[in-house]
Every structure is written in structure tokens, then in C-alpha cells.
Amino acid sequence: MKVEIVDQVLPSPQVTEQIKAGPDGPVCVSHGMVRNNTRVWPTFYLDSEAMVLAQMNQLAAQATERFVLGEK
């Protein structure tokens, strides 16, 4: 299982096609948006990459242990 954070727009249909195998069920793709400010303070950047990536890898490991994941 591959987990990564990227800084470009992902083409959801193409990514889905690459990861979906045979009898796999539905795919859920989530996109988010960041506010341009918090109250009166402008948002210049977010710096949570290390924490988020570690959590995503932990969840991926748990899913791999718990569920039978198809290989493509």
C-alpha cells in the first residue's frame, strides 16, 4: 500500500483506475479546502505534513492487517 502527500491536483478518475482491481467495491476520494483566513489572520501555509503522513501510514498498516486487500 502506498501513502504519500503531493502538491499537485490529482486526476481522480485516473487514480481510481490505477488502484481498483477486479472485484473491488466502490472507491471513495476525498478533497478538502482550506480557509483563506482564521478570523482576521490570513492563512499563508499549513504545516502538518509529517503528522498527517505518519497517521496515514499507521491507518494503512492497520487496514492491511485487518482486511484482504486486492493487488493490481
CYANA upper distance limits for C-alpha pairs under 8 A (distance plus 0.5 A):
  1 MET  CA     60 ALA  CA      7.41
  1 MET  CA     64 THR  CA      8.30
  3 VAL  CA     53 LEU  CA      7.97
  3 VAL  CA     56 MET  CA      7.31
  3 VAL  CA     57 ASN  CA      6.78
  3 VAL  CA     60 ALA  CA      8.14
  4 GLU  CA     53 LEU  CA      7.40
  5 ILE  CA     49 GLU  CA      7.96
  5 ILE  CA     53 LEU  CA      7.59
 10 LEU  CA     15 VAL  CA      7.90
 11 PRO  CA     15 VAL  CA      6.74
 12 SER  CA     16 THR  CA      6.51
 12 SER  CA     29 VAL  CA      7.66
 13 PRO  CA     17 GLU  CA      6.72
 14 GLN  CA     18 GLN  CA      6.79
 15 VAL  CA     19 ILE  CA      6.88
 16 THR  CA     20 LYS  CA      6.36
 16 THR  CA     27 VAL  CA      7.42
 18 GLN  CA     72 LYS  CA      8.31
 19 ILE  CA     72 LYS  CA      7.17
 20 LYS  CA     24 ASP  CA      6.70
 20 LYS  CA     27 VAL  CA      8.17
 20 LYS  CA     72 LYS  CA      7.62
 21 ALA  CA     70 GLY  CA      6.85
 21 ALA  CA     71 GLU  CA      7.19
 21 ALA  CA     72 LYS  CA      5.85
 24 ASP  CA     70 GLY  CA      7.80
 35 ARG  CA     43 THR  CA      7.69
 36 ASN  CA     42 PRO  CA      6.48
 36 ASN  CA     43 THR  CA      5.70
 36 ASN  CA     44 PHE  CA      8.39
 37 ASN  CA     41 TRP  CA      5.91
 37 ASN  CA     42 PRO  CA      4.63
 37 ASN  CA     43 THR  CA      5.31
 38 THR  CA     42 PRO  CA      6.88
 38 THR  CA     43 THR  CA      7.37
 48 SER  CA     52 VAL  CA      6.49
 49 GLU  CA     53 LEU  CA      6.37
 50 ALA  CA     54 ALA  CA      6.68
 51 MET  CA     55 GLN  CA      6.81
 52 VAL  CA     56 MET  CA      6.59
 53 LEU  CA     57 ASN  CA      6.64
 54 ALA  CA     58 GLN  CA      6.74
 55 GLN  CA     59 LEU  CA      6.71
 56 MET  CA     60 ALA  CA      6.61
 57 ASN  CA     61 ALA  CA      6.67
 58 GLN  CA     62 GLN  CA      6.79
 59 LEU  CA     63 ALA  CA      6.62
 60 ALA  CA     64 THR  CA      6.61
 61 ALA  CA     65 GLU  CA      6.78
 62 GLN  CA     66 ARG  CA      6.57
 63 ALA  CA     67 PHE  CA      6.17
 64 THR  CA     68 VAL  CA      7.40
 64 THR  CA     69 LEU  CA      7.08
